Amino acid sequence: MQALGTWKGGFETQLEDDRAHAVTVDLPIDEGGRSVGPTALDLSLLSLAGCISTTFALVARKRRLEFQGMSVALEAERPEGAATFSRVHGTLRLRTRANLADAETVLRLAVKICPVGVIFHRAGIPVEVRLLVAPVGPSPGTVAAAR
């Protein structure tokens, strides 16, 4: 993977990868930026949420855990004056008919092996994600979760 950061002025930088994807980072208005994108630190939290969601879906597929909906909501704590986050916590909301213990196992594995989560772990930033399950009724064509 490669990354290119091109300064656009002020505190705005356009980031591009080697697969033609781009995102802009900037500082909030109260810090002198124009707030045309998240800060680079905010982007790391967004990346963590995306990584947990993607990894959960991958592990769930491998373990044949079916689900109909999922969202990840994270909150990072950053003490005043600190350079980075001190802790991240949040919830993964799941719509499924699967066994709760199976879903919890998938979440535990997803958080453990998510590559962005590994970076947070190595940086000493604890990540705690709680599972909230909303059961769904049977629907035509939906297969029950299997172990």
N, CA, C and O of each residue as an XYZ file, in Angstrom:
588
protein
N       0.840     -1.181      0.000
C       0.000      0.000      0.000
C       0.879      1.235      0.000
O       1.954      1.259      0.599
N       0.403      2.248     -0.678
C       1.088      3.531     -0.691
C       0.099      4.626     -0.323
O      -1.105      4.484     -0.539
N       0.605      5.704      0.225
C      -0.225      6.854      0.562
C       0.475      8.117      0.102
O       1.693      8.248      0.221
N      -0.304      9.042     -0.422
C       0.210     10.336     -0.857
C      -0.615     11.408     -0.180
O      -1.843     11.400     -0.270
N       0.040     12.319      0.489
C      -0.631     13.456      1.102
C      -0.227     14.721      0.374
O       0.961     15.035      0.296
N      -1.194     15.456     -0.161
C      -0.915     16.695     -0.900
C      -1.563     17.861     -0.167
O      -2.784     17.922     -0.030
N      -0.729     18.786      0.301
C      -1.205     19.959      1.024
C      -1.988     20.844      0.069
O      -1.521     21.146     -1.029
N      -3.173     21.259      0.483
C      -4.046     22.082     -0.360
C      -4.126     23.521      0.122
O      -4.714     24.365     -0.553
N      -3.551     23.810      1.266
C      -3.590     25.151      1.836
C      -4.109     25.099      3.255
O      -4.823     24.171      3.636
N      -3.746     26.096      4.032
C      -4.167     26.118      5.430
C      -3.726     24.849      6.132
O      -2.533     24.561      6.215
N      -4.692     24.088      6.637
C      -4.404     22.807      7.293
C      -5.040     21.643      6.546
O      -5.155     20.541      7.082
N      -5.449     21.890      5.315
C      -6.139     20.898      4.500
C      -5.144     20.074      3.685
O      -4.261     20.619      3.023
N      -5.304     18.754      3.746
C      -4.462     17.839      2.982
C      -5.343     16.797      2.313
O      -6.221     16.215      2.951
N      -5.108     16.563      1.026
C      -5.816     15.491      0.326
C      -4.949     14.243      0.407
O      -3.765     14.268      0.069
N      -5.560     13.147      0.863
C      -4.865     11.870      0.989
C      -5.358     10.939     -0.109
O      -6.558     10.859     -0.370
N      -4.436     10.239     -0.749
C      -4.792      9.294     -1.804
C      -4.019      8.009     -1.599
O      -2.867      8.017     -1.165
N      -4.681      6.892     -1.924
C      -3.984      5.614     -1.882
C      -3.661      5.183     -3.310
O      -3.941      5.906     -4.266
N      -3.074      4.009     -3.442
C      -2.668      3.539     -4.769
C      -3.785      2.779     -5.482
O      -3.537      2.079     -6.464
N      -5.029      2.919     -4.980
C      -6.185      2.298     -5.637
C      -7.213      3.351     -6.052
O      -8.386      3.028     -6.239
N      -6.790      4.592     -6.195
C      -7.625      5.705     -6.667
C      -8.697      6.144     -5.670
O      -9.732      6.669     -6.081
N      -8.471      5.941     -4.362
C      -9.380      6.444     -3.334
C      -8.767      7.696     -2.726
O      -7.546      7.810     -2.620
N      -9.615      8.629     -2.330
C      -9.111      9.876     -1.755
C     -10.005     10.336     -0.610
O     -11.207     10.072     -0.595
N      -9.400     11.023      0.340
C     -10.124     11.633      1.456
C      -9.351     12.896      1.852
O      -8.128     12.954      1.727
N     -10.070     13.881      2.319
C      -9.449     15.131      2.747
C      -9.466     15.200      4.265
O     -10.478     14.906      4.900
N      -8.334     15.592      4.840
C      -8.269     15.845      6.280
C      -8.029     17.334      6.490
O      -7.405     18.002      5.666
N      -8.535     17.836      7.606
C      -8.412     19.262      7.911
C      -8.599     19.432      9.413
O      -8.991     18.494     10.107
N      -8.324     20.601      9.897
C      -8.589     20.925     11.298
C      -9.955     21.582     11.413
O     -10.451     22.159     10.446
N     -10.571     21.498     12.600
C     -11.846     22.200     12.813
C     -11.635     23.718     12.711
O     -10.514     24.214     12.820
N     -12.719     24.425     12.503
C     -12.656     25.884     12.366
C     -12.054     26.523     13.614
O     -11.259     27.456     13.504
N     -12.422     26.032     14.805
C     -11.904     26.631     16.045
C     -10.421     26.375     16.269
O      -9.826     26.924     17.196
N      -9.816     25.533     15.411
C      -8.368     25.301     15.488
C      -7.650     25.896     14.276
O      -6.475     25.611     14.044
N      -8.357     26.720     13.510
C      -7.728     27.402     12.382
C      -7.960     26.767     11.029
O      -7.540     27.315     10.010
N      -8.621     25.624     10.997
C      -8.901     24.969      9.724
C     -10.214     25.434      9.131
O     -10.855     26.349      9.647
N     -10.611     24.793      8.039
C     -11.890     25.091      7.395
C     -12.899     23.965      7.624
O     -14.051     24.067      7.202
N     -12.467     22.893      8.291
C     -13.314     21.741      8.609
C     -13.929     21.113      7.365
O     -15.111     20.769      7.353
N     -13.116     20.965      6.314
C     -13.601     20.346      5.076
C     -13.471     18.819      5.110
O     -13.806     18.143      4.138
N     -12.990     18.288      6.217
C     -12.866     16.852      6.403
C     -12.508     16.582      7.843
O     -12.243     17.508      8.609
N     -12.500     15.312      8.215
C     -12.112     14.977      9.594
C     -10.632     15.289      9.810
O      -9.871     15.435      8.853
N     -10.235     15.389     11.075
C      -8.808     15.500     11.349
C      -8.176     14.134     11.095
O      -8.879     13.127     11.010
N      -6.877     14.100     10.977
C      -6.198     12.821     10.782
C      -6.456     11.889     11.970
O      -6.611     10.682     11.787
N      -6.502     12.443     13.177
C      -6.791     11.617     14.353
C      -8.226     11.093     14.308
O      -8.471      9.928     14.620
N      -9.173     11.948     13.921
C     -10.563     11.498     13.758
C     -10.636     10.376     12.730
O     -11.383      9.414     12.909
N      -9.867     10.495     11.664
C      -9.861      9.485     10.607
C      -9.393      8.137     11.152
O      -9.850      7.091     10.689
N      -8.490      8.152     12.127
C      -8.043      6.884     12.715
C      -9.191      6.200     13.461
O      -9.301      4.974     13.427
N     -10.041      6.972     14.130
C     -11.197      6.391     14.821
C     -12.218      5.882     13.807
O     -12.798      4.813     13.992
N     -12.437      6.643     12.738
C     -13.326      6.185     11.663
C     -12.789      4.894     11.048
O     -13.556      3.977     10.756
N     -11.479      4.825     10.854
C     -10.857      3.617     10.302
C     -11.055      2.427     11.225
O     -11.294      1.312     10.760
N     -10.956      2.654     12.520
C     -11.170      1.578     13.484
C     -12.601      1.058     13.387
O     -12.813     -0.154     13.380
N     -13.584      1.952     13.312
C     -14.982      1.521     13.189
C     -15.187      0.716     11.909
O     -15.855     -0.318     11.923
N     -14.617      1.186     10.811
C     -14.735      0.456      9.550
C     -14.045     -0.888      9.589
O     -14.541     -1.867      9.032
N     -12.906     -0.936     10.244
C     -12.146     -2.183     10.351
C     -12.902     -3.207     11.193
O     -12.962     -4.383     10.832
N     -13.478     -2.770     12.311
C     -14.239     -3.691     13.154
C     -15.441     -4.222     12.389
O     -15.729     -5.418     12.445
N     -16.144     -3.353     11.676
C     -17.312     -3.772     10.898
C     -16.929     -4.774      9.808
O     -17.570     -5.815      9.664
N     -15.898     -4.462      9.053
C     -15.457     -5.349      7.973
C     -14.968     -6.681      8.522
O     -15.314     -7.737      7.993
N     -14.165     -6.637      9.584
C     -13.618     -7.862     10.157
C     -14.727     -8.701     10.782
O     -14.701     -9.929     10.694
N     -15.703     -8.044     11.414
C     -16.846     -8.789     11.957
C     -17.552     -9.543     10.828
O     -17.867    -10.724     10.971
N     -17.798     -8.866      9.716
C     -18.477     -9.510      8.583
C     -17.664    -10.686      8.041
O     -18.228    -11.724      7.693
N     -16.345    -10.525      7.970
C     -15.484    -11.616      7.485
C     -15.515    -12.820      8.425
O     -15.658    -13.959      7.982
N     -15.379    -12.561      9.720
C     -15.387    -13.648     10.698
C     -16.769    -14.299     10.744
O     -16.873    -15.522     10.833
N     -17.821    -13.500     10.684
C     -19.179    -14.043     10.699
C     -19.410    -14.960      9.498
O     -20.007    -16.029      9.633
N     -18.940    -14.543      8.334
C     -19.106    -15.393      7.142
C     -18.374    -16.717      7.327
O     -18.912    -17.783      7.026
N     -17.137    -16.637      7.827
C     -16.343    -17.851      8.032
C     -16.995    -18.785      9.044
O     -16.919    -20.005      8.898
N     -17.635    -18.226     10.069
C     -18.271    -19.032     11.122
C     -19.751    -19.298     10.828
O     -20.467    -19.868     11.652
N     -20.194    -18.880      9.647
C     -21.586    -19.070      9.200
C     -22.601    -18.438     10.155
O     -23.667    -19.001     10.404
N     -22.261    -17.280     10.674
C     -23.178    -16.528     11.514
C     -23.902    -15.521     10.621
O     -23.301    -14.561     10.137
N     -25.179    -15.747     10.412
C     -25.980    -14.871      9.553
C     -26.471    -13.664     10.342
O     -26.822    -13.783     11.516
N     -26.494    -12.509      9.698
C     -27.076    -11.318     10.313
C     -27.679    -10.460      9.213
O     -27.298    -10.557      8.047
N     -28.640     -9.610      9.612
C     -29.350     -8.797      8.646
C     -28.974     -7.317      8.715
O     -29.315     -6.552      7.813
N     -28.295     -6.919      9.747
C     -27.882     -5.524      9.883
C     -26.828     -5.388     10.956
O     -26.786     -6.167     11.909
N     -25.968     -4.379     10.791
C     -24.903     -4.155     11.762
C     -24.474     -2.697     11.687
O     -24.441     -2.103     10.609
N     -24.148     -2.132     12.834
C     -23.521     -0.808     12.870
C     -22.550     -0.768     14.043
O     -22.757     -1.428     15.061
N     -21.501      0.007     13.884
C     -20.481      0.158     14.918
C     -20.429      1.635     15.306
O     -20.230      2.497     14.450
N     -20.607      1.922     16.585
C     -20.525      3.291     17.103
C     -19.408      3.330     18.140
O     -19.458      2.623     19.146
N     -18.407      4.156     17.886
C     -17.269      4.258     18.798
C     -17.140      5.671     19.346
O     -17.507      6.640     18.683
N     -16.622      5.778     20.549
C     -16.317      7.060     21.155
C     -14.896      6.977     21.706
O     -14.538      6.031     22.407
N     -14.108      7.973     21.378
C     -12.726      8.011     21.854
C     -12.592      9.065     22.946
O     -13.134     10.166     22.846
N     -11.867      8.705     23.971
C     -11.561      9.660     25.035
C     -10.170     10.221     24.772
O      -9.218      9.477     24.533
N     -10.070     11.536     24.820
C      -8.785     12.211     24.622
C      -8.664     13.271     25.710
O      -9.302     14.320     25.630
N      -7.845     13.000     26.726
C      -7.680     13.981     27.794
C      -7.172     15.315     27.247
O      -6.409     15.359     26.282
N      -7.608     16.392     27.882
C      -7.191     17.722     27.448
C      -5.667     17.824     27.409
O      -4.987     17.482     28.377
N      -5.149     18.291     26.300
C      -3.715     18.451     26.127
C      -2.987     17.201     25.670
O      -1.798     17.262     25.360
N      -3.681     16.060     25.623
C      -3.045     14.809     25.201
C      -2.906     14.776     23.680
O      -3.729     15.334     22.954
N      -1.861     14.117     23.220
C      -1.603     14.026     21.780
C      -2.555     13.063     21.082
O      -2.846     13.227     19.897
N      -3.036     12.068     21.804
C      -3.878     11.052     21.169
C      -4.939     10.548     22.133
O      -5.078     11.059     23.244
N      -5.671      9.561     21.706
C      -6.730      8.970     22.520
C      -6.131      8.181     23.677
O      -5.027      7.645     23.580
N      -6.882      8.121     24.774
C      -6.450      7.293     25.903
C      -7.271      6.003     25.972
O      -6.837      5.020     26.573
N      -8.453      6.010     25.356
C      -9.347      4.857     25.430
C     -10.417      5.002     24.355
O     -10.828      6.112     24.018
N     -10.861      3.871     23.821
C     -11.971      3.846     22.868
C     -12.986      2.837     23.369
O     -12.626      1.726     23.758
N     -14.256      3.221     23.359
C     -15.318      2.294     23.747
C     -16.519      2.537     22.853
O     -16.682      3.609     22.271
N     -17.354      1.514     22.761
C     -18.525      1.673     21.923
C     -19.350      0.420     21.842
O     -19.215     -0.495     22.655
N     -20.218      0.393     20.833
C     -21.133     -0.718     20.662
C     -21.159     -1.187     19.211
O     -20.977     -0.407     18.276
N     -21.387     -2.469     19.062
C     -21.697     -3.040     17.763
C     -23.139     -3.519     17.876
O     -23.447     -4.424     18.652
N     -24.015     -2.901     17.096
C     -25.434     -3.280     17.077
C     -25.638     -4.268     15.949
O     -25.233     -4.032     14.811
N     -26.273     -5.373     16.283
C     -26.422     -6.466     15.339
C     -27.872     -6.915     15.284
O     -28.503     -7.123     16.320
N     -28.400     -7.065     14.075
C     -29.729     -7.654     13.876
C     -29.512     -9.076     13.390
O     -29.005     -9.304     12.292
N     -29.908    -10.036     14.236
C     -29.649    -11.430     13.907
C     -30.592    -12.354     14.659
O     -31.193    -11.979     15.665
N     -30.706    -13.581     14.139
C     -31.400    -14.657     14.850
C     -30.384    -15.612     15.473
O     -30.761    -16.607     16.092
N     -29.115    -15.312     15.309
C     -28.047    -16.193     15.789
C     -27.987    -16.211     17.320
O     -28.482    -15.308     17.994
N     -27.376    -17.250     17.828
C     -27.132    -17.415     19.250
C     -26.261    -16.261     19.758
O     -25.266    -15.914     19.122
N     -26.626    -15.668     20.894
C     -25.899    -14.541     21.466
C     -24.431    -14.888     21.730
O     -23.547    -14.080     21.445
N     -24.168    -16.056     22.261
C     -22.788    -16.459     22.553
C     -21.956    -16.529     21.267
O     -20.787    -16.143     21.261
N     -22.559    -17.020     20.182
C     -21.846    -17.087     18.900
C     -21.521    -15.682     18.388
O     -20.420    -15.433     17.898
N     -22.481    -14.772     18.506
C     -22.253    -13.393     18.059
C     -21.171    -12.721     18.904
O     -20.345    -11.979     18.374
N     -21.171    -12.975     20.203
C     -20.138    -12.407     21.076
C     -18.758    -12.944     20.720
O     -17.775    -12.204     20.761
N     -18.678    -14.224     20.371
C     -17.400    -14.813     19.946
C     -16.899    -14.139     18.677
O     -15.718    -13.811     18.569
N     -17.788    -13.934     17.726
C     -17.394    -13.273     16.475
C     -16.899    -11.865     16.767
O     -15.882    -11.449     16.211
N     -17.590    -11.120     17.624
C     -17.150     -9.765     17.962
C     -15.791     -9.784     18.640
O     -14.912     -8.994     18.295
N     -15.613    -10.684     19.606
C     -14.319    -10.756     20.310
C     -13.188    -11.017     19.326
O     -12.143    -10.371     19.397
N     -13.389    -11.959     18.408
C     -12.361    -12.266     17.412
C     -12.128    -11.088     16.473
O     -10.986    -10.768     16.143
N     -13.213    -10.443     16.044
C     -13.088     -9.312     15.118
C     -12.266     -8.180     15.737
O     -11.378     -7.627     15.088
N     -12.561     -7.840     16.987
C     -11.819     -6.768     17.654
C     -10.355     -7.165     17.829
O      -9.462     -6.326     17.706
N     -10.112     -8.432     18.115
C      -8.743     -8.914     18.348
C      -7.891     -8.894     17.073
O      -6.709     -8.555     17.127
N      -8.484     -9.255     15.927
C      -7.676     -9.393     14.707
C      -7.808     -8.236     13.726
O      -7.082     -8.191     12.734
N      -8.709     -7.312     13.977
C      -8.847     -6.141     13.099
C      -7.494     -5.420     13.026
O      -6.966     -5.019     14.063
N      -6.922     -5.245     11.829
C      -5.585     -4.640     11.722
C      -5.465     -3.250     12.347
O      -4.442     -2.936     12.955
N      -6.486     -2.424     12.207
C      -6.427     -1.092     12.823
C      -6.495     -1.219     14.336
O      -5.839     -0.468     15.058
N      -7.288     -2.170     14.815
C      -7.352     -2.432     16.249
C      -6.020     -2.896     16.807
O      -5.660     -2.552     17.933
N      -5.285     -3.678     16.023
C      -3.951     -4.120     16.439
C      -3.040     -2.903     16.630
O      -2.252     -2.860     17.574
N      -3.144     -1.927     15.746
C      -2.343     -0.695     15.877
C      -2.708      0.026     17.171
O      -1.823      0.454     17.912
N      -4.010      0.164     17.451
C      -4.438      0.800     18.700
C      -3.898      0.026     19.900
O      -3.399      0.625     20.852
N      -3.996     -1.315     19.856
C      -3.512     -2.150     20.958
C      -2.018     -1.934     21.187
O      -1.579     -1.757     22.323
N      -1.246     -1.951     20.111
C       0.206     -1.764     20.238
C       0.565     -0.369     20.743
O       1.628     -0.173     21.333
N      -0.323      0.599     20.511
C      -0.106      1.958     21.005
C      -0.558      2.105     22.456
O      -0.421      3.176     23.048
N      -1.099      1.025     23.027
C      -1.542      1.062     24.416
C      -2.890      1.738     24.609
O      -3.200      2.207     25.704
N      -3.695      1.791     23.548
C      -5.023      2.411     23.632
C      -6.059      1.297     23.699
O      -6.303      0.628     22.695
N      -6.676      1.081     24.865
C      -7.662      0.008     24.976
C      -8.901      0.287     24.131
O      -9.384      1.417     24.058
N      -9.399     -0.764     23.498
C     -10.610     -0.691     22.684
C     -11.606     -1.691     23.255
O     -11.342     -2.893     23.281
N     -12.751     -1.194     23.712
C     -13.790     -2.033     24.289
C     -15.065     -1.832     23.482
O     -15.577     -0.717     23.379
N     -15.571     -2.922     22.912
C     -16.790     -2.851     22.109
C     -17.798     -3.838     22.685
O     -17.515     -5.028     22.825
N     -18.962     -3.328     23.011
C     -20.044     -4.113     23.599
C     -21.028     -4.491     22.500
O     -21.297     -3.701     21.595
N     -21.553     -5.686     22.585
C     -22.515     -6.183     21.604
C     -23.941     -5.902     22.064
O     -24.314     -6.218     23.193
N     -24.726     -5.309     21.183
C     -26.157     -5.117     21.409
C     -26.879     -5.834     20.282
O     -26.689     -5.511     19.109
N     -27.712     -6.813     20.638
C     -28.386     -7.622     19.627
C     -29.870     -7.295     19.593
O     -30.540     -7.262     20.626
N     -30.368     -7.057     18.394
C     -31.801     -6.909     18.162
C     -32.230     -8.132     17.380
O     -31.836     -8.300     16.226
N     -33.032     -8.990     17.992
C     -33.449    -10.201     17.285
C     -34.360     -9.851     16.113
O     -35.079     -8.852     16.142
N     -34.317    -10.674     15.105
C     -35.187    -10.507     13.945
C     -36.030    -11.768     13.802
O     -35.583    -12.868     14.125
N     -37.238    -11.594     13.321
C     -38.117    -12.727     13.122
C     -37.737    -13.478     11.872
O     -36.949    -12.988     11.063
N     -38.288    -14.659     11.704
C     -37.980    -15.443     10.503
C     -38.503    -14.731      9.268
O     -39.570    -14.118      9.285
N     -37.739    -14.824      8.212
C     -38.161    -14.241      6.942
C     -37.912    -15.244      5.838
O     -36.998    -16.063      5.943
N     -38.704    -15.196      4.784
C     -38.542    -16.162      3.695
C     -37.147    -16.084      3.095
O     -36.629    -14.999      2.832
N     -36.552    -17.240      2.885
C     -35.242    -17.286      2.242
C     -34.072    -17.033      3.154
O     -32.934    -17.051      2.685
N     -34.290    -16.793      4.452
C     -33.188    -16.540      5.374
C     -32.805    -17.839      6.057
O     -33.667    -18.551      6.572
N     -31.533    -18.150      6.064
C     -31.032    -19.378      6.670
C     -30.590    -19.067      8.098
O     -29.938    -18.054      8.347
N     -30.942    -19.926      9.010
C     -30.528    -19.758     10.404
C     -29.024    -19.901     10.535
O     -28.382    -20.583      9.737
N     -28.466    -19.253     11.549
C     -27.032    -19.329     11.788
C     -26.628    -20.749     12.117
O     -27.358    -21.474     12.794
N     -25.471    -21.139     11.638
C     -24.948    -22.483     11.921
C     -23.565    -22.349     12.528
O     -22.866    -21.360     12.309
N     -23.191    -23.338     13.279
C     -21.846    -23.317     13.877
C     -20.848    -23.903     12.931
O     -19.662    -23.975     13.251
